[in-house]
Each structure stands twice: as C-alpha cells, then as structure tokens.
Amino acid sequence: MNAIRQFVDVKDNTFQITLPENFTAKRVEVIILNSDNDFQISTETKNLINERKTDYLKNPDNATDFDEFLDELEGDL
C-alpha cells in the first residue's frame, strides 16, 4: 500500500486533492487531521539532538547499526 500525504488549505470548509496520474484505486480512505498546530520540539531535545549529531560527525564509525541496536534492545527485554 502506498500512502499519499499532502498538506492542503481549507477554504469555505472544502479542499481539493489532486492524485497522481498513475493512481488507480477506485476506493480510498481519507483521514483528516488538523495541522494548524505545528509540532514543537523543546530546546532541551534540540540540544540533545545537536550533541548527538556533533558526536556522530566526529566519529561516524562509532555509530550503532540500527538493526544491531534493535537486537540489543530485544535482548534486554
């Protein structure tokens, strides 16, 4: 299943979605979520992410492979 995600403006309680030409489905599910509230990341979280990025850029070989991380996490459960 392929999902199409778009942010569209609502005007007079309506909106229009244009699908790609190769879209062939005859029935779709539409889920409408309010996106007026932008997602906010705390300053503390931004600082932590920046620290981790800086550490990674200094030592990219020390990064844990994501699959290895999941295996380790599963082993701890």
Backbone as CSV, one residue per row, in Angstrom:
resi,resn,N_x,N_y,N_z,CA_x,CA_y,CA_z,C_x,C_y,C_z
1,MET,0.846,-1.172,0.000,0.000,0.000,0.000,0.890,1.233,0.000
2,ASN,0.614,2.150,-0.872,1.322,3.423,-0.921,0.423,4.500,-0.341
3,ALA,1.004,5.340,0.467,0.242,6.440,1.056,0.638,7.744,0.381
4,ILE,-0.306,8.612,0.246,-0.057,9.951,-0.273,-0.351,10.907,0.869
5,ARG,0.627,11.716,1.198,0.437,12.676,2.279,0.581,14.068,1.695
6,GLN,-0.422,14.885,1.932,-0.397,16.252,1.446,-0.918,17.168,2.537
7,PHE,-0.409,18.368,2.567,-0.962,19.399,3.430,-1.689,20.367,2.501
8,VAL,-2.973,20.539,2.728,-3.784,21.392,1.857,-4.495,22.440,2.695
9,ASP,-4.819,23.536,2.056,-5.542,24.610,2.730,-7.036,24.396,2.569
10,VAL,-7.762,24.654,3.637,-9.219,24.550,3.628,-9.778,25.945,3.409
11,LYS,-10.685,26.052,2.457,-11.334,27.332,2.190,-12.833,27.089,2.083
12,ASP,-13.598,27.822,2.856,-15.054,27.655,2.887,-15.445,26.208,3.166
13,ASN,-14.732,25.589,4.118,-14.992,24.210,4.545,-14.840,23.171,3.446
14,THR,-14.020,23.454,2.419,-13.751,22.467,1.370,-12.260,22.487,1.027
15,PHE,-11.822,21.421,0.403,-10.461,21.351,-0.121,-10.458,20.387,-1.292
16,GLN,-9.382,20.436,-2.075,-9.278,19.583,-3.255,-7.943,18.844,-3.211
17,ILE,-7.989,17.564,-3.532,-6.791,16.736,-3.604,-6.631,16.276,-5.045
18,THR,-5.471,16.506,-5.620,-5.183,16.018,-6.962,-4.281,14.800,-6.827
19,LEU,-4.723,13.689,-7.364,-3.975,12.436,-7.260,-3.024,12.282,-8.441
20,PRO,-1.936,11.532,-8.263,-1.015,11.298,-9.372,-1.719,10.573,-10.525
21,GLU,-1.226,10.775,-11.737,-1.852,10.152,-12.900,-1.868,8.636,-12.814
22,ASN,-0.859,8.047,-12.191,-0.784,6.585,-12.104,-1.577,6.006,-10.931
23,PHE,-2.335,6.825,-10.243,-3.146,6.347,-9.116,-4.365,5.619,-9.676
24,THR,-4.509,4.335,-9.323,-5.555,3.515,-9.944,-6.637,3.030,-8.987
25,ALA,-6.510,3.325,-7.704,-7.506,2.819,-6.743,-8.880,3.396,-7.034
26,LYS,-9.885,2.576,-6.833,-11.269,3.010,-7.041,-11.929,3.443,-5.738
27,ARG,-11.307,3.099,-4.615,-11.846,3.465,-3.303,-10.663,3.833,-2.419
28,VAL,-10.795,4.893,-1.627,-9.716,5.335,-0.748,-10.257,5.640,0.641
29,GLU,-9.383,5.654,1.591,-9.718,6.074,2.945,-9.117,7.450,3.150
30,VAL,-9.892,8.370,3.643,-9.427,9.726,3.886,-9.464,9.979,5.385
31,ILE,-8.342,10.397,5.931,-8.255,10.741,7.347,-7.866,12.212,7.409
32,ILE,-8.654,13.003,8.089,-8.401,14.438,8.145,-7.928,14.790,9.555
33,LEU,-6.730,15.378,9.625,-6.152,15.806,10.887,-5.867,17.292,10.820
34,ASN,-6.094,17.974,11.894,-5.798,19.392,11.968,-4.285,19.575,12.018
35,SER,-3.740,20.360,11.119,-2.291,20.596,11.136,-1.965,22.057,11.434
36,ASP,-2.914,22.777,11.987,-2.660,24.176,12.338,-1.630,24.298,13.449
37,ASN,-1.611,23.334,14.352,-0.653,23.370,15.457,0.639,22.718,15.005
38,ASP,1.650,23.529,14.750,2.937,22.999,14.331,3.558,22.216,15.476
39,PHE,4.186,21.117,15.109,4.871,20.281,16.088,6.051,21.058,16.657
40,GLN,6.186,21.081,17.956,7.252,21.828,18.613,8.196,20.865,19.321
41,ILE,9.476,21.080,19.162,10.486,20.306,19.873,11.099,21.221,20.924
42,SER,11.217,20.706,22.127,11.759,21.531,23.213,13.223,21.876,22.940
43,THR,13.672,22.942,23.548,15.067,23.364,23.419,15.998,22.277,23.947
44,GLU,15.597,21.633,25.023,16.404,20.553,25.600,16.579,19.414,24.591
45,THR,15.504,19.045,23.913,15.571,17.978,22.916,16.415,18.404,21.720
46,LYS,16.258,19.634,21.274,17.080,20.137,20.164,18.564,20.096,20.528
47,ASN,18.883,20.498,21.758,20.281,20.479,22.196,20.833,19.057,22.222
48,LEU,20.038,18.118,22.710,20.460,16.724,22.755,20.703,16.185,21.346
49,ILE,19.808,16.488,20.425,19.964,16.044,19.040,21.224,16.651,18.429
50,ASN,21.454,17.923,18.678,22.656,18.573,18.145,23.931,17.967,18.727
51,GLU,23.919,17.643,20.013,25.075,16.993,20.634,25.343,15.644,19.988
52,ARG,24.288,14.869,19.793,24.450,13.544,19.188,24.929,13.644,17.744
53,LYS,24.421,14.631,17.025,24.865,14.830,15.642,26.335,15.204,15.607
54,THR,26.742,16.099,16.487,28.141,16.505,16.553,29.033,15.311,16.875
55,ASP,28.615,14.494,17.853,29.381,13.288,18.200,29.480,12.347,17.008
56,TYR,28.384,12.173,16.303,28.379,11.285,15.142,29.324,11.806,14.061
57,LEU,29.257,13.108,13.770,30.102,13.673,12.724,31.589,13.562,13.072
58,LYS,31.912,13.604,14.362,33.302,13.449,14.785,33.759,11.994,14.692
59,ASN,32.857,11.059,14.949,33.203,9.632,14.999,32.121,8.775,14.342
60,PRO,31.918,8.886,13.032,30.828,8.127,12.387,30.991,6.611,12.503
61,ASP,32.237,6.132,12.668,32.451,4.683,12.782,31.959,4.129,14.112
62,ASN,31.735,4.991,15.079,31.260,4.542,16.392,29.742,4.411,16.460
63,ALA,29.046,4.804,15.406,27.585,4.745,15.414,27.114,3.295,15.411
64,THR,26.071,3.026,16.147,25.493,1.689,16.199,24.566,1.482,15.012
65,ASP,24.736,0.356,14.343,23.824,-0.007,13.260,22.423,-0.157,13.840
66,PHE,21.415,0.334,13.137,20.053,0.324,13.661,19.570,-1.098,13.950
67,ASP,19.858,-2.039,13.051,19.430,-3.428,13.275,20.122,-4.026,14.500
68,GLU,21.407,-3.701,14.678,22.118,-4.172,15.873,21.499,-3.585,17.129
69,PHE,21.140,-2.305,17.058,20.508,-1.647,18.198,19.202,-2.358,18.569
70,LEU,18.390,-2.676,17.561,17.122,-3.369,17.827,17.366,-4.745,18.428
71,ASP,18.375,-5.456,17.943,18.703,-6.771,18.502,19.108,-6.648,19.969
72,GLU,19.936,-5.629,20.266,20.351,-5.413,21.656,19.161,-5.045,22.533
73,LEU,18.316,-4.211,22.018,17.135,-3.806,22.771,16.232,-4.988,23.039
74,GLU,16.039,-5.816,22.040,15.203,-7.008,22.212,15.822,-7.952,23.239
75,GLY,17.145,-8.054,23.227,17.814,-8.908,24.191,17.650,-8.431,25.623
76,ASP,17.474,-7.130,25.793,17.302,-6.568,27.132,15.880,-6.757,27.668
77,LEU,14.943,-7.075,26.801,13.549,-7.210,27.253,13.281,-8.487,27.979
